[in-house]
Amino acid sequence: MTLTLILTRHAKSSWDSETLSDHERPLNKRGRRSAVALGEWLRTKALSPDQVLSSSALRTRETWACMGFEAPEPTYTDALYHAGPAKILDTLKSATGRIVLLLGHNPGIAEFAGNIVEEAPAHARFFDYPTGATTVIEFPVDAWRDIRWHSGEVLSFVVPRELIE
């Protein structure tokens, strides 16, 4: 049996308000468009998460909402807000779904992506993981607690710019 991870960095956020905390920054117009495109891209691949683990930040919550999936209800956690690779792995190990979407932030999500896959995709943007970057990764395990560094196989990688231009 295999498990599938959809690893997504939040879409482009707004820097328009100097009064908002980093945690409360919303998506900008391009970010909302990108998140919609990411949801459509996942549906063309017949990928619908049965569990969502997300940072509690507004921009990750809005990214999920704009992706347009009706279910499942996400688990929003402060643990994924600017989390490093080890914390992301610890959080993922508690997952119970077969297809898990994890929404987070850089630099941790880029480092996590580079360390969790056996072989990185031949894409110029994979290691800097720009906003909205999404990797679909498959693991040859039955339970998330069994995943290890450098064990995932990349099935797809995309950045929103490739979907909306």
C-alpha positions as CSV (number, residue, x, y, z in Angstrom):
1,M,0.0,0.0,0.0
2,T,1.1,3.6,-0.5
3,L,0.4,7.0,1.0
4,T,0.3,10.2,-0.9
5,L,1.4,13.7,0.3
6,I,0.4,16.9,-1.5
7,L,2.9,19.4,-0.2
8,T,1.8,23.0,-0.8
9,R,3.4,26.3,0.2
10,H,0.7,29.0,0.7
11,A,-0.2,31.1,-2.3
12,K,1.1,34.7,-2.8
13,S,0.1,36.9,0.2
14,S,-0.5,40.6,0.5
15,W,1.9,43.1,2.1
16,D,-0.5,46.0,1.7
17,S,-1.2,46.5,5.4
18,E,1.6,47.5,7.8
19,T,-0.8,47.0,10.8
20,L,-1.4,43.3,10.2
21,S,0.8,40.7,11.9
22,D,2.6,38.2,9.7
23,H,0.2,35.5,10.9
24,E,-2.8,37.5,9.7
25,R,-1.6,38.5,6.2
26,P,-4.3,37.5,3.6
27,L,-3.7,36.3,0.0
28,N,-3.5,38.9,-2.7
29,K,-5.4,38.7,-6.0
30,R,-2.7,36.7,-7.7
31,G,-2.6,34.3,-4.7
32,R,-6.3,33.6,-4.8
33,R,-6.1,33.0,-8.6
34,S,-3.1,30.7,-8.0
35,A,-4.9,28.7,-5.3
36,V,-7.9,28.2,-7.5
37,A,-5.6,26.9,-10.3
38,L,-3.8,24.6,-7.9
39,G,-7.2,23.0,-6.9
40,E,-8.1,22.6,-10.5
41,W,-4.7,21.0,-11.3
42,L,-5.1,18.5,-8.4
43,R,-8.6,17.6,-9.6
44,T,-7.3,16.9,-13.2
45,K,-4.9,14.4,-11.5
46,A,-7.8,12.8,-9.6
47,L,-6.2,13.9,-6.3
48,S,-8.6,14.9,-3.6
49,P,-7.1,14.9,-0.1
50,D,-8.9,13.0,2.7
51,Q,-7.0,14.9,5.3
52,V,-5.6,18.5,5.4
53,L,-2.9,19.6,7.9
54,S,-2.3,23.4,7.7
55,S,-0.5,26.2,9.4
56,S,-3.0,28.4,11.3
57,A,-1.9,31.5,9.4
58,L,-4.6,33.3,7.4
59,R,-2.7,32.9,4.1
60,T,-2.7,29.1,4.4
61,R,-6.3,29.0,5.5
62,E,-7.3,31.1,2.5
63,T,-5.1,29.0,0.1
64,W,-7.1,25.9,1.2
65,A,-10.4,27.7,0.8
66,C,-9.6,28.9,-2.7
67,M,-8.5,25.5,-3.8
68,G,-12.2,24.6,-3.9
69,F,-12.5,21.3,-2.2
70,E,-15.6,20.7,-0.2
71,A,-14.1,18.3,2.3
72,P,-12.3,17.5,4.5
73,E,-12.4,20.0,7.3
74,P,-8.7,21.0,7.8
75,T,-6.7,20.7,11.0
76,Y,-5.2,24.2,11.5
77,T,-2.2,24.2,13.8
78,D,0.3,26.7,15.1
79,A,2.9,23.9,14.9
80,L,3.1,24.3,11.1
81,Y,3.4,28.1,11.3
82,H,7.0,28.7,10.1
83,A,7.9,25.2,11.1
84,G,11.2,23.7,10.3
85,P,11.6,20.3,8.5
86,A,11.7,18.2,11.7
87,K,8.5,19.7,13.0
88,I,6.8,19.2,9.6
89,L,7.8,15.6,9.7
90,D,6.6,15.1,13.3
91,T,3.3,16.7,12.4
92,L,2.9,14.5,9.2
93,K,3.7,11.3,11.2
94,S,0.4,11.9,13.1
95,A,-1.7,11.9,9.9
96,T,-4.3,9.3,9.4
97,G,-5.5,10.0,5.8
98,R,-4.4,8.1,2.7
99,I,-4.0,11.4,0.7
100,V,-2.8,14.2,2.9
101,L,-2.5,17.8,1.9
102,L,0.0,19.8,4.0
103,L,0.1,23.6,3.8
104,G,3.0,25.5,5.1
105,H,5.6,28.2,4.8
106,N,9.2,28.8,3.6
107,P,11.9,28.2,4.4
108,G,10.8,25.1,6.3
109,I,8.6,23.6,3.6
110,A,11.4,24.0,0.9
111,E,13.9,22.2,3.2
112,F,11.3,19.5,4.1
113,A,10.6,18.9,0.4
114,G,14.3,18.5,-0.5
115,N,14.8,16.1,2.4
116,I,11.7,14.0,2.2
117,V,12.1,12.9,-1.5
118,E,14.4,10.3,-2.7
119,E,15.2,12.2,-5.9
120,A,14.2,15.8,-6.5
121,P,12.4,16.6,-9.7
122,A,14.3,18.3,-12.6
123,H,12.6,21.6,-12.0
124,A,14.5,24.9,-11.6
125,R,12.1,26.1,-8.8
126,F,11.9,23.0,-6.6
127,F,14.6,23.9,-4.1
128,D,13.4,27.5,-3.5
129,Y,9.7,26.4,-3.4
130,P,8.0,29.6,-4.5
131,T,4.6,30.6,-3.3
132,G,2.0,28.0,-4.3
133,A,4.6,25.4,-5.2
134,T,3.0,22.0,-4.9
135,T,4.6,18.6,-4.9
136,V,2.8,15.3,-5.1
137,I,4.8,12.6,-3.3
138,E,4.1,8.9,-2.9
139,F,5.5,6.8,0.0
140,P,5.7,3.0,0.0
141,V,4.3,2.6,3.5
142,D,1.0,1.8,5.2
143,A,1.2,4.4,8.0
144,W,2.6,8.0,8.1
145,R,4.5,7.1,11.3
146,D,6.8,4.9,9.0
147,I,7.9,7.6,6.6
148,R,11.6,8.5,6.6
149,W,13.8,11.2,5.1
150,H,14.7,10.6,1.4
151,S,11.9,8.0,1.0
152,G,9.3,9.7,-1.1
153,E,8.9,9.4,-4.9
154,V,7.9,12.7,-6.7
155,L,4.9,12.1,-8.9
156,S,4.4,15.8,-9.9
157,F,5.6,19.2,-9.1
158,V,4.1,22.5,-10.2
159,V,4.3,26.2,-9.5
160,P,1.1,28.3,-10.1
161,R,2.8,30.4,-12.8
162,E,2.8,27.3,-15.0
163,L,-1.0,27.0,-14.6
164,I,-2.2,30.5,-15.0
165,E,0.0,32.1,-17.7
